[in-house]
Structure formats: structure tokens, C-alpha cells
């Protein structure tokens, strides 16, 4: 009996030896091989991540919107004009200074201003009052692609919310309007700005080196169809001209003195909302960078959020 038990124990011991050999730690060569395979897998993963991120971004790209990349830009007027140092023109505010180096996360913004056709869908879905100038509550004939106006801030904000978006902050609007041309005056660039000595003194009028038309709907009789002129460097249309645009921020005259340097959201409270961009009724650039030039990307304006005007519309962001 004892001999049988000893035989069984010997057999079990023999069976365990190969299993134990399989579970022992790998030798040096095997460890190197496993480490190399791990590094290769990580390299392949890392190389595929940007491609996958790009595919994901393309698949998630909202229609008729442009992505503005994350990064810093100079917000505000980064150049001087004669009224900064001489009391030649009465002015009650220099609200575009000082310039600040602002960081923004990436965001999307509408390629075009919201059109009458876009807004008509919202009016029908919500059962609300259309802009007062629409005859019998209908879009004027042939004006479907015209930017909507006579819309107050609350209506603009609610429209954006209804389509899963929001109004842009002042910082987002300005970065988008600049089109990647940091510290420039105009959305279309400063190549035609006359910087000769004769233009340095007051009154700084007619400061352009060409008589060619600027790519903006200005000094007209009404707004034009969106996209009627060429876009800026980001592919955005009518950031200057056509209609001015509501932003999400409250307006404060001295906000740039203490503006947060990362993703500023505007003052917490206020009486007026910030309005940006020149409109179809504004004069053409004539006092380049001067106090009367409302077509620069740094120019700020404001309006009562209940106000409706024929020169103010909007676009959305997300």
C-alpha cells in the first residue's frame, strides 16, 4: 500500500515540473523581446492617435462651421494712434487698450452670419414673432441668404441655444475675425495700409495705398447675401461688414485692464452687451486705425440687449 502511495506522489511530482517551468520568470532574452514588443505597440499606438484624432475631428465637424485652433493671440489694439498721446479728438473711451496676450481653447464658429432662412425655421419651430420688417411675417422676396437683423440679444442667444450652440465671447469673436493675422488692424490684412510719414500725423485720413475695394460689405443701402465677399484667413465670411454681431459678453469700458488671460468670459454683470464688427451702414476705412474707424478687428461697440437694429445680427459658436 505504501509503495502505491509513493508511486502516485512521484507521478504527480513529475507532472508538476513542466507546469512550473512554464510559469517561471522569462530569461534575459525573453525580457528584452517583450520590452521591444511593448515599445513597438506603444509607438504604433502613438503614431495612430493623431490620425484617429483627425478622423474623429473630421467626423464631428459641425456643418457650416470652422474650427479655430487653440492657442494665444493678441486681443485689443496693439498699435498706437494720435489720440493716444494728443488731445486732438474728443473721445470718451479707449476701450480697446491695453492689448492682452490671451489663450483660448479650440472652438467652432459659424462660417456665415445667421441668415433669414435659418432664422425663419427657428421662428416657425418656436412660434415666436419674426423680425418686424418681414412683410406679413415672411422673409422679404429674394432675401433668404441675407443675414437676419432686427433681432435683440435675447433672441440671438436663444436661437443659438436652440441649435446646440451659443453666442461667442468677445475674445472668441476677435480671434476668429483676425483670421490668424495677429496684431493686424483688419480682417483682410494690413498690406494696403499706408504707413508713410505723411500718415503719422493728424488727422490720419485716407490711409490706404490702393483704391481697390475692401472685402467687406460697407457703406451700402442694405445687407448683402452672406458670403458675397472673400473670407478671411480662417475661411470665415463677413466678420467685418454686412451686419455687426452680438457677442455673449457684457460690455465694460475698462475690461481690458483686468481681463483674464485664459478663456475670458467677459464681466459677470453689466447694462449693455458687446457688439462687434462693422456693418453695412458703416463708412469705408478712411481714418486707418483712427478713432472713427469701426472696421478694425479690435473695435468694440455695445448695445442694450433689448435693442433691435437693422445693422446688428449674429453668428453662433460651440
FENLINHU-V738964 format. One line per field, one symbol per residue. ss: DSSP state (@ for helix, = for strand, . for the rest). burial: # if it has 16 or more other C-alpha atoms within 10 Angstrom, else .. A space follows every 10 residues. Layout:
ss=???
burial=???
This chain:
ss=.@@@@@@@@@ @@@@@@@@@@ @@@....@@@ @@@@@@@@@@ @@@@@@@@@@ @@@@@@@@@@ ....====.. =====..... .@@@...... .........= ====..==== ....=@@@@@ @@@@@@.... ....@@@... .....==... ..@@@@@@@@ @@...==..@ @@@@@@@@.. .......... ..=...@@@. .......=.. .......... ....=..... .......... ...======= ....@@@... .=....=... .=====.... .......... .........= ====...... .==..==.
burial=.......... .......... .......... .......... .......... .......... ....####.. .#######.. ###....... ....###### .###..#### ######.### .#.......# #.......#. ...####### ###..##.## ....###### ########## #########. ..##....#. ..######.. ...######. .######.#. ####.##### ########## ##..##..#. ...###.... .######### #####.#### #.######## ###.#..#.# ########
